[in-house]
Amino acid sequence: MDAKITKHRLAVLLSYDWLKMIIAAAAAVVSIIVLFTMIETRPTVAQKYTVYSIGGLVPGRGSAYLVESLDGEFSYDILDISMENFAEGSMGNTSFGARRGVLEGNALFVSDYTAEEDGLSPFASICQSGLSQQFTPDEHIGLFLDLDALMRDCEDYLMDFYGEDWEHNEEPDMGRVRACFMKRNGSDKRFKTDAQKEAGVQSEAARIALIKENYLAVREAFEKGGISTVGYHSEFDFRDEHIDHTYTVGINLGKLTGISDLFYYEDADHKISTEKLTLLFFNNGDEAGDAKFENFNFLGYLLRTYAPVYS
């Protein structure tokens, strides 16, 4: 049989089957894309750390600067770091609401400044809409994490690994560390083999140690006055009960040196200010899991990078 490929035979093949060949090639490309999409590690809500700003804040050196600066500041669990600034007005609020609707976002920068004597600051405004009045103060408070509760939870969390004297014990209980890793990441595609799982356990120990280090730094900064809490007072009626409560959800960053590199606002005299720059952490519920303690790693980064002025 003469199977020699000639120009004539090739031309005949292409003239009759060119469409089939294009379709086959396209199908092969799509199959490869689908395959890699299925096997790649896709970050979950708990494996992303996203920083937002809203309420007219001006990004100092830009979002790319913050994202690059945060490289290596979180534990191995955080696979994706991003930042987004929402413009003032209905368009920015709509975009912000859409992000939060799918539990995107971890930290929010906002200003607690208002030039109007009886006006609401952006911080108060977003708290008014975000701290749902369908809950009592003893339950979840909606959009943001209560800072006092977050710090208590973190101490209890660290105690699980380091024991009652968690502040001074240097080595965690590796049995508990291993159990925690397997529960959270035992089925993660990054840790398929025994060797990978063992490396993961060591990364888990480093994650817990990093949270401890940064938590202690944050607590010290609160105690010394380098940072301070910002409360939002709310009164409303709930199930025949009158609720009068101050929610501790904000952190004032006004004493951090050079924090305008990240964000600032303009006061009534059009002067750049960070005096009432405020940070909040989103309440992502059970989706966040242990990742809510990564917030202390973010705060630790801010304290190291923009050392507070103690007075």
C-alpha positions in Angstrom: 0.0 0.0 0.0 1.3 3.4 -1.0 1.1 5.5 2.2 3.6 8.2 1.1 2.6 11.7 2.1 2.7 14.0 -0.9 1.7 17.7 -1.3 -1.3 16.6 -3.4 -2.5 14.1 -0.8 -2.0 16.6 2.0 -3.9 19.2 0.1 -6.8 16.8 -0.4 -6.9 15.9 3.3 -7.0 19.5 4.4 -9.6 20.4 1.8 -12.0 17.8 3.2 -11.1 17.5 6.9 -9.8 20.9 8.0 -12.9 21.7 10.0 -12.7 18.4 11.9 -9.0 19.0 12.6 -9.7 22.5 14.0 -12.5 21.1 16.2 -10.3 18.3 17.5 -7.4 20.7 18.3 -9.8 23.0 20.1 -11.3 20.1 22.1 -7.8 19.0 23.1 -6.9 22.5 24.4 -10.2 22.7 26.3 -9.5 19.2 27.8 -6.1 20.3 29.0 -7.4 23.5 30.6 -10.2 21.6 32.4 -7.7 19.0 33.6 -5.3 21.6 35.1 -8.3 23.5 36.6 -9.4 20.3 38.3 -6.0 19.4 39.8 -4.8 22.9 40.8 -5.2 24.1 44.4 -8.0 26.6 44.5 -7.9 28.8 47.6 -10.9 28.6 49.9 -12.4 31.5 51.8 -10.2 30.7 54.7 -7.1 30.6 52.5 -7.5 34.1 51.2 -6.7 37.4 52.9 -8.2 40.4 51.4 -7.9 44.0 52.6 -10.5 46.6 51.7 -10.8 50.4 52.2 -13.9 52.5 51.9 -15.3 55.8 52.9 -13.1 58.2 50.9 -9.8 56.9 52.0 -6.9 57.6 49.7 -4.4 54.7 49.1 -0.9 56.1 49.8 1.5 54.0 47.8 -1.2 51.8 46.1 -2.6 48.4 46.5 0.3 46.7 44.8 2.7 48.0 47.5 0.6 46.6 50.3 0.2 43.2 48.7 3.9 42.9 48.0 4.7 44.1 51.6 2.5 41.3 53.0 4.4 38.5 51.2 5.6 36.2 53.9 3.7 37.9 56.8 1.0 35.2 57.0 1.1 31.5 57.6 1.4 28.8 55.0 -2.4 28.6 55.0 -2.9 31.9 53.2 -2.5 31.3 49.5 -3.9 34.5 48.0 -3.4 38.1 49.2 -5.3 41.0 47.6 -6.5 44.6 48.3 -9.3 46.6 46.9 -10.3 50.3 47.4 -14.1 51.1 47.1 -14.9 54.6 45.8 -17.4 56.8 47.7 -21.0 56.7 46.5 -23.6 54.2 45.5 -21.3 52.4 43.0 -18.6 51.7 45.6 -21.2 50.7 48.2 -22.8 48.3 45.7 -19.5 46.7 44.9 -18.6 46.4 48.5 -22.0 44.8 49.3 -21.5 42.3 46.5 -18.1 41.2 47.8 -19.4 40.8 51.4 -22.4 38.9 50.1 -20.1 36.0 49.2 -17.9 36.5 52.4 -15.0 38.1 50.5 -12.7 40.3 52.6 -10.9 40.0 55.9 -9.9 43.5 57.0 -11.4 47.0 56.3 -9.7 50.4 56.6 -12.1 53.3 57.1 -12.1 56.7 58.6 -13.8 57.7 61.9 -13.5 61.4 60.9 -16.4 63.7 60.0 -16.3 67.4 59.4 -19.9 67.8 60.3 -20.7 68.3 64.0 -23.7 66.0 64.0 -22.8 63.9 61.0 -21.9 60.2 60.9 -18.3 59.3 60.2 -17.7 56.6 57.5 -16.9 54.2 60.4 -20.2 55.0 62.2 -22.1 54.8 59.0 -20.9 51.3 58.1 -21.3 50.1 61.6 -24.9 51.3 61.6 -25.6 49.2 58.5 -23.3 46.3 59.3 -24.0 45.6 63.0 -27.3 43.8 62.5 -30.0 44.7 65.0 -31.5 41.3 64.8 -28.9 39.9 67.2 -28.4 40.6 70.9 -24.9 41.7 72.1 -24.3 38.2 73.4 -24.7 36.7 70.0 -23.0 37.3 66.6 -23.0 41.0 65.8 -23.2 40.8 62.1 -20.6 42.2 59.7 -17.6 42.6 62.1 -15.7 40.7 64.7 -15.9 41.9 68.3 -12.3 42.5 69.3 -12.7 41.5 72.9 -14.2 38.2 71.9 -11.6 37.7 69.2 -8.7 38.2 71.7 -10.3 35.8 74.2 -10.8 33.2 71.5 -7.2 33.5 70.5 -5.9 33.0 74.0 -8.1 29.9 74.4 -6.9 28.7 71.0 -3.3 29.0 72.0 -3.9 27.4 75.3 -5.1 24.3 73.4 -1.6 23.9 72.0 0.7 25.3 74.6 -1.2 24.5 77.8 -2.3 26.9 80.6 1.0 28.6 80.7 0.8 29.3 77.0 2.6 32.6 77.2 5.8 31.1 78.4 5.8 27.5 77.0 7.8 27.6 73.8 7.0 24.2 72.3 3.4 23.3 71.4 1.9 19.8 71.9 2.8 18.2 68.6 0.0 15.7 69.0 -2.5 18.4 69.0 -0.7 20.2 66.2 -0.9 17.1 64.0 -4.5 16.5 64.8 -5.3 20.1 63.9 -3.4 19.9 60.7 -5.2 16.7 59.6 -8.6 18.1 60.5 -8.0 21.3 58.5 -5.7 20.2 55.7 -5.5 16.4 55.7 -7.4 16.3 52.3 -5.6 19.3 50.8 -4.1 18.6 47.4 -0.8 20.1 48.5 -0.3 17.3 51.0 -0.8 14.0 49.2 2.2 11.9 50.3 3.3 11.0 53.8 6.4 13.2 53.4 4.2 16.2 52.3 1.9 15.6 55.2 4.8 15.6 57.7 6.1 18.8 56.2 2.6 20.2 56.6 2.5 19.3 60.3 5.8 21.3 60.7 4.2 24.2 58.8 1.2 24.0 61.1 3.4 24.3 64.2 5.0 27.4 62.6 1.6 28.8 61.9 0.5 28.5 65.5 3.8 30.0 66.7 3.4 32.9 64.4 -0.1 33.6 65.7 1.2 33.5 69.2 4.1 35.9 68.5 1.9 38.4 66.8 -1.0 38.1 69.3 1.4 39.0 72.1 2.7 42.0 70.2 -0.8 43.2 69.5 -1.8 42.8 73.1 1.3 44.7 74.3 0.5 47.5 71.8 -3.0 47.8 73.2 -1.7 47.8 76.8 0.8 50.6 76.0 -1.6 52.7 74.0 0.1 52.3 70.6 -3.3 51.2 69.2 -6.7 51.5 70.9 -10.2 50.2 70.4 -13.0 52.2 68.8 -16.5 51.5 69.9 -19.8 52.0 68.2 -22.8 52.7 70.5 -26.2 51.5 69.5 -29.7 51.5 71.0 -32.6 49.5 69.7 -35.5 47.3 70.8 -35.3 43.6 70.4 -37.9 41.0 71.4 -39.5 43.3 74.0 -36.1 44.2 75.3 -34.3 47.5 75.0 -30.7 47.0 73.9 -28.2 49.7 74.8 -24.7 48.4 73.9 -21.3 49.6 72.7 -19.7 47.3 70.1 -15.9 47.1 70.3 -15.1 46.5 66.6 -12.6 49.2 65.5 -8.9 49.7 66.1 -7.5 53.2 65.9 -4.2 53.3 64.0 -3.6 57.0 64.4 -0.3 56.5 66.4 1.3 54.3 63.8 4.2 56.2 62.2 4.0 56.6 58.4 0.7 54.6 58.1 -0.2 57.2 55.4 1.9 55.0 53.1 -1.2 52.7 53.1 -4.2 55.0 53.6 -5.1 58.6 54.6 -8.0 61.0 54.4 -8.2 64.8 54.1 -9.7 66.8 57.0 -11.9 69.9 56.7 -8.8 72.0 56.0 -7.8 69.6 53.2 -4.8 68.4 55.2 -3.6 64.8 55.1 -4.5 63.0 58.3 -4.5 59.5 59.8 -5.5 60.5 63.3 -8.8 58.6 63.0 -7.8 55.9 60.6 -9.6 52.8 61.8 -9.3 49.1 61.1 -12.0 46.5 61.4 -12.1 42.7 60.9 -14.9 41.0 59.1 -17.0 38.3 60.7 -16.9 35.5 58.2 -18.5 33.0 60.5 -17.7 29.3 60.3 -16.2 29.7 56.8 -13.2 31.4 58.3 -12.5 28.7 61.0 -9.0 29.1 62.5 -8.1 31.6 59.8 -9.7 34.4 61.8 -6.5 34.4 63.9 -4.5 35.5 60.8 -5.9 38.9 61.6 -3.3 39.1 64.4 -0.6 38.4 61.8 -1.8 41.4 59.8 -1.9 43.6 62.8 1.6 42.4 63.8 2.8 43.4 60.3 1.4 46.9 60.8 3.0 47.3 64.2 6.4 46.2 62.9 6.3 48.3 59.7 4.7 51.4 61.2 6.0 51.4 64.8 3.6 53.2 67.1 4.5 56.4 69.0 3.8 55.7 72.6 2.8 58.7 74.7 
